[in-house]
Amino acid sequence: MKRGKKSKKKIGKVNSLLYSILYPIFRLKYTRKYHITYDNEIAKSIKGPAIVIATHTSDQDHILSALTLYPVRPTYIVSEHFMRNRSTARLLRLMHVITKKMFTPDVSTIMNIYRAKNENAVIVIFPEGRLSCYGHTLPVTEGTAELIKKLGVDLYLWKAEGAYLTFPKWREKGGDRVGKIHSTLKLLLSSDEVKEKGVEEIKSLTELAILHDDELAMEGVEYKCSDMSLGVDKILFKCPECHSDGKITAGNGHIRCECGLDATLDSKYRLHGVRFGRVNEWFEWQQAEIDTEGGSLHSRVRLGCCGDDGYMDSHAGEGEAYIDKDIFRLTGEMHGERVDFSVSSDRLGAFPITPGDHFDVYHDGRLIYVYPEPDQREAVRWVCFLDKLNSDRKKETVSAVSD
């Protein structure tokens, strides 16, 4: 007797009863504590299938966008990173998320997105591909516009002004700021307009829609916490006075360098005692100062990867990492096995990062955490080096096309 074809597993949605119970709890907390306001009247009329592209400047963006989209029960595209963490994996399974491998080919993610579309899902995508470690959005990843075009459904934009300033990625545990968040949701393109427009036009529109500087958007708004500067040295590594790297420390409202620099960060995110007015300006200056043509980075590193249980083991091994304009190389040992691979730098899209801890890289589909030693704050220099390298290449390409 012939067996019938095995049915494809459905993506599904979070249980409606569970969602209706959790929504008022989270809305009350975020409204009272973080003063979030919503411009989301359009949410009531959203019908799947649809795509929501969302800015990604805080680690609370999934919650903030879900609150804005209610009563829609969205399907999120999330990094595999979160499914390898015991504390987040169970909740995300309940949410029926689609997982993806960041900045590496992942056919299964595309297949699952099409399945979600066929189930009339409202799919939320963070098109930057990673969470920004400072208060400015990042470039939209390659292939996003092509995906939007192929899906051919209504396209919405979600944005939360003040999300980064409330939850900066570099903050210490418990270091949330209390100020103001304004969350908005709007229709960017109807399905007919998506079908009419070309990929390049969709790409330009998407990049412009996502572009956001949280410090400028909420300029003058006060954000309060016990120590505004604590943790900012996880992303600020270059001194603007002596130009040395790795000698910045922060805390008690101050940002200091061994050379004598003593800057302060006030509750409106304004810098004093340094030639920059904002943290974003300082961050972008130090990245622009990196010499990617003749420079390189080399670090002793601790390595993390998944154990037999499928969860991340942050002490899986150790080794050495190297990058220059031509190559990224990682050597060492994990779980008793030799690690030794090189990849052309132009094949690396970006390094996702947990500031002051590690950056991520994939090899043969395997997620690896790279912890620079002895100072894990060095992770941000690796991220900035690769971002600057990719930015330089993009400028060269544009210049060559113009010529």
C-alpha positions in Angstrom: 0.0 0.0 0.0 1.4 3.4 -1.0 1.8 6.0 1.7 0.5 9.4 1.0 2.8 12.3 0.8 3.9 13.7 4.1 2.1 17.0 4.8 4.3 20.0 5.1 4.6 21.4 8.6 2.7 24.6 9.1 4.3 27.7 10.5 1.2 28.5 12.5 0.5 31.5 14.9 0.7 32.1 18.6 -2.3 30.8 20.5 -5.0 33.6 20.3 -6.1 33.1 24.0 -2.5 33.2 25.2 -1.9 36.4 23.1 -5.0 38.1 24.5 -3.9 37.4 28.0 -0.3 38.6 27.6 -1.2 41.7 25.6 -2.8 43.8 28.4 0.0 42.8 30.8 2.8 43.9 28.6 0.9 47.0 27.4 0.3 48.2 30.9 4.0 47.6 31.9 5.4 49.4 28.8 2.9 52.3 28.9 3.3 53.0 32.6 7.1 52.4 33.0 8.5 53.5 29.6 5.8 56.0 28.5 5.1 54.4 25.1 2.6 55.9 22.8 1.2 54.4 19.6 0.2 55.6 16.2 -1.3 52.3 15.1 -4.9 52.8 14.1 -4.1 51.0 10.8 -3.3 47.8 12.7 -7.0 47.0 13.0 -7.4 46.8 9.2 -4.3 44.8 8.4 -5.1 41.5 6.7 -2.5 38.8 5.8 -0.6 38.0 3.9 1.5 41.1 4.5 5.1 42.1 5.4 6.1 44.6 8.0 9.6 45.9 7.8 10.8 47.2 11.1 13.7 49.3 12.4 16.0 47.5 14.8 17.7 49.7 17.4 16.8 48.0 20.6 16.5 44.5 22.0 12.9 45.1 22.9 11.8 45.7 19.3 9.9 42.4 19.1 7.8 43.3 22.1 7.3 46.9 21.1 6.2 46.0 17.5 3.9 43.2 18.8 2.2 45.7 21.1 1.8 48.1 18.1 0.4 45.5 15.8 -2.2 44.0 18.1 -4.7 42.4 17.4 -2.6 41.0 14.6 -0.6 38.0 15.7 2.6 38.5 13.7 5.1 35.9 12.5 8.7 37.1 13.3 11.9 36.3 11.5 14.5 35.9 14.3 18.1 35.0 14.5 19.1 31.4 15.3 21.1 33.1 18.0 17.9 33.3 20.2 17.0 29.7 19.6 20.3 28.6 21.1 19.6 30.4 24.4 17.6 28.4 26.9 16.0 31.6 28.3 14.4 32.7 25.0 14.0 29.5 23.0 10.8 28.2 24.7 9.0 31.5 24.4 9.9 31.9 20.7 8.6 28.4 19.9 5.3 29.4 21.4 5.4 32.5 19.1 5.9 30.2 16.0 8.8 32.3 14.8 10.8 31.6 11.7 14.6 31.3 12.4 17.4 32.5 10.2 21.1 32.2 10.0 22.5 35.8 9.8 24.6 36.8 6.8 25.0 33.3 5.5 22.9 31.4 2.8 19.8 29.9 4.4 17.3 28.4 2.0 15.1 27.0 4.7 14.3 30.5 5.9 13.0 31.6 2.5 10.9 28.4 2.2 9.3 29.0 5.6 8.6 32.7 4.7 6.6 31.4 1.6 4.8 28.9 3.8 3.9 31.7 6.2 2.6 33.8 3.3 0.4 30.9 2.1 -1.0 30.8 5.7 -1.9 34.5 5.3 0.6 35.5 8.0 1.7 39.1 8.7 5.5 38.6 8.6 7.7 41.0 10.5 11.2 41.4 9.1 14.1 43.4 10.5 15.8 44.2 7.2 19.0 45.4 8.7 19.7 41.8 9.5 21.0 42.5 13.0 20.5 44.8 16.0 22.5 48.1 15.8 24.9 48.5 18.7 24.4 52.3 18.6 21.5 54.6 18.0 21.4 54.6 14.2 19.9 52.1 11.8 22.2 50.0 9.6 22.1 49.3 5.8 19.4 47.0 4.6 20.7 43.6 3.8 21.1 42.4 0.2 18.1 40.4 -1.1 15.5 42.2 1.0 14.0 44.1 -1.9 14.0 41.0 -4.1 12.1 39.1 -1.4 9.5 41.8 -1.0 9.0 41.9 -4.8 8.6 38.1 -5.1 6.1 38.0 -2.2 4.0 40.7 -3.8 2.0 41.5 -0.7 1.1 44.7 1.2 4.2 46.3 2.7 4.1 48.1 6.1 6.7 50.1 8.1 7.0 49.9 11.9 9.3 52.3 13.7 9.8 53.1 17.4 11.4 56.5 18.2 13.1 56.4 21.6 13.5 52.6 21.7 17.3 52.8 21.6 17.5 55.7 24.1 15.4 53.6 26.5 17.1 50.3 25.9 20.7 51.0 24.5 22.3 47.7 23.5 25.4 48.6 25.5 23.5 49.2 28.8 24.3 47.1 31.8 21.7 44.7 33.2 18.9 46.7 34.8 20.2 49.9 33.1 17.0 50.7 31.2 16.2 54.4 30.9 12.8 55.9 31.5 11.8 58.6 29.1 9.6 58.3 26.1 8.9 55.9 23.1 6.7 56.7 20.2 5.7 53.7 18.1 4.3 54.1 14.6 2.8 51.8 11.9 2.0 52.8 8.4 1.4 51.3 4.9 4.4 51.8 2.7 3.2 50.0 -0.4 0.1 48.2 -1.4 0.4 44.8 -3.0 -0.5 46.3 -6.4 2.3 48.9 -5.9 4.8 46.2 -5.0 4.0 44.4 -8.2 4.2 47.5 -10.3 7.6 48.7 -8.9 11.0 47.4 -9.9 13.4 45.9 -7.4 15.7 48.9 -7.4 12.8 51.2 -6.7 11.7 49.0 -3.8 15.2 48.9 -2.5 15.6 52.7 -2.5 12.2 53.2 -0.8 12.9 50.5 1.8 16.3 52.0 2.7 14.9 55.5 3.0 12.0 54.2 5.2 14.2 52.4 7.6 16.8 55.2 8.0 16.6 56.5 11.5 18.8 58.3 14.1 17.2 57.9 17.5 19.3 60.6 19.1 18.1 63.2 16.6 14.5 61.9 16.5 14.2 62.4 20.3 16.5 65.3 20.8 15.7 67.2 24.0 13.7 64.4 25.6 15.0 63.4 29.0 15.9 59.7 29.8 16.6 58.9 33.4 18.6 56.1 35.0 21.0 55.8 37.9 24.1 56.0 35.6 23.7 57.3 32.0 27.3 56.4 30.9 27.7 53.0 32.4 28.4 50.5 29.6 29.0 53.0 26.8 32.7 52.0 26.7 31.5 48.7 25.2 31.0 50.6 21.9 33.3 53.7 22.3 36.9 52.5 22.0 38.9 55.4 20.4 39.8 58.5 22.2 39.2 61.7 20.2 42.0 63.5 22.0 45.0 61.1 22.0 43.6 58.8 19.3 44.5 55.7 21.2 42.3 52.6 21.2 41.1 50.5 24.1 41.8 53.1 26.9 38.3 54.4 27.3 36.4 53.6 30.5 32.8 54.7 31.5 30.7 55.0 34.6 29.3 57.4 37.1 28.1 59.6 34.3 31.7 60.0 32.9 33.6 58.8 29.9 37.3 58.9 30.5 40.6 58.1 28.8 44.0 57.5 30.3 45.3 60.6 28.5 43.1 62.8 30.8 39.9 63.1 28.7 36.9 63.4 30.9 33.6 63.7 29.2 30.1 63.4 30.7 26.8 62.1 29.3 23.6 63.9 30.5 20.0 62.6 30.8 19.2 64.1 27.4 22.0 62.0 25.8 24.2 65.1 25.3 28.0 64.8 25.6 30.0 67.5 27.4 33.8 67.9 27.6 34.5 66.3 24.3 34.3 67.6 20.7 31.2 65.5 19.9 27.7 66.4 21.0 26.3 62.9 20.7 27.4 59.3 21.2 26.4 58.5 17.6 28.8 61.1 16.3 31.6 59.7 18.4 30.9 56.1 17.2 30.7 57.1 13.5 33.9 59.1 13.8 35.9 56.2 15.3 34.6 53.8 12.6 35.6 56.3 9.9 39.1 56.5 11.4 39.8 52.7 10.8 42.4 52.0 8.2 40.9 49.0 6.3 43.4 49.3 3.4 46.6 48.6 5.3 45.2 47.7 8.8 44.2 44.4 10.4 43.0 43.0 13.7 44.3 40.0 15.6 43.0 38.6 18.9 43.3 35.7 21.1 39.7 34.5 21.5 37.4 32.2 23.5 35.0 30.3 21.3 31.4 29.3 21.8 29.2 26.9 19.9 26.3 24.6 20.4 26.7 21.5 22.5 24.9 18.2 22.1 21.8 19.7 23.7 21.4 22.3 20.9 22.1 25.2 23.2 25.1 27.5 23.2 28.2 26.5 25.2 30.1 29.8 25.7 33.3 27.9 26.8 33.5 25.5 23.9 37.2 26.2 23.2 39.7 28.9 22.3 41.9 30.1 19.4 42.9 33.1 17.4 41.0 35.4 15.0 42.4 37.6 12.2 41.0 40.0 9.7 42.3 42.3 7.0 40.8 43.7 3.7 41.3 40.3 2.0 40.6 37.6 4.6 39.0 36.5 7.9 40.7 33.6 9.6 39.7 31.6 12.7 41.9 28.9 14.2 41.7 27.0 17.4 39.8 24.1 19.1 36.1 23.6 20.0 34.9 20.6 22.0 38.1 18.9 21.3 37.9 19.3 17.6 40.3 21.4 15.5 38.9 24.7 14.0 40.8 26.1 11.1 39.1 28.1 8.3 39.5 31.2 6.2 37.0 33.2 4.2 37.3 36.1 1.9 36.4 39.3 3.7 34.1 40.3 0.9 31.9 37.3 1.6 31.2 38.4 5.2 28.1 40.5 5.3 28.6 41.7 8.9 29.4 40.5 12.4 26.3 40.6 14.7 27.4 41.6 18.2 26.6 41.5 21.9 28.7 44.6 23.0 31.3 43.9 25.6 31.0 40.2 25.1 31.3 38.6 21.6 30.6 38.7 17.9 29.0 36.0 15.7 30.3 34.2 12.7 29.0 31.2 10.7 31.1 28.5 9.2 29.5 25.7 7.2 26.2 26.7 8.7 27.5 26.4 12.2 27.0 29.4 14.6 30.2 30.4 16.4 30.6 33.0 19.2 33.9 34.8 19.2 35.0 36.4 22.5 38.1 38.6 22.2 40.5 38.1 25.1 41.4 39.5 27.6 39.1 42.5 26.9 35.8 41.4 25.4 35.0 45.1 24.7 37.2 44.6 21.7 34.3 42.9 19.9 33.1 46.2 18.7 36.3 46.9 16.9 35.8 43.8 14.8 32.3 44.9 14.0 33.5 48.4 13.0 36.4 47.1 10.9 34.1 44.9 8.8 31.4 47.5 8.5 34.0 50.1 7.4 35.4 47.6 4.9 32.0 47.0 3.4 31.2 50.7 3.3 34.5 51.4 1.5 33.7 48.7 -1.0 30.2 50.1 -1.6 31.6 53.6 -2.2 34.1 52.2 -4.7 31.4 50.3 -6.6 29.2 53.4 -6.8 32.1 55.5 -7.9 33.0 53.0 -10.6 29.4 52.9 -11.9 29.3 56.7 -11.9 32.5 56.9 -14.0 
